[in-house]
Amino acid sequence: MAENKPLDRTLHRLVHTRMVDRTVHDVGGSAPRVRYRLTRRGYSVLPIIDELAG
């Protein structure tokens, strides 16, 4: 799989600022699966993002 450095950097920043939570799942034998989800803090900025987009 090709690296996506801009996406990696963005996700790292979002995790660092606690906007997104990162969970690594070991699926045994293959590359680990990584799941990202919005935290409460991340959800709290959605109305602002909607307003800016709208």
Order of alpha helices (4+ residues) and beta strands (2+ residues): alpha-beta-beta-alpha-alpha
